[in-house]
Amino acid sequence: MNIGDKVTIRKDLKVKKWYGNDDFTKEMQKFKGREAIVTHITTNGFYLDIDNQNWTWTKEMFEK
């Protein structure tokens, strides 16, 4: 995955469940099923353009 890639956040994510190196929080729920653009890459995951880069997302949280 690279900066600028378009991803779709999975609709079946569960709050407080870990996906790869990070957990899915209740604040992230409103983004399920939405498309986003990767803006930054860290060792823990990815930052996206749709959430003001507030949360780290992992590849396991995206549709294939």
Secondary structure as UniProt FT lines:
FT   TURN            3..4
FT   STRAND          6..9
FT   TURN            15..16
FT   STRAND          18..19
FT   TURN            20..21
FT   STRAND          22..23
FT   HELIX           26..31
FT   TURN            32..33
FT   STRAND          35..41
FT   STRAND          46..48
FT   HELIX           49..51
FT   TURN            52..53
FT   HELIX           59..61
//
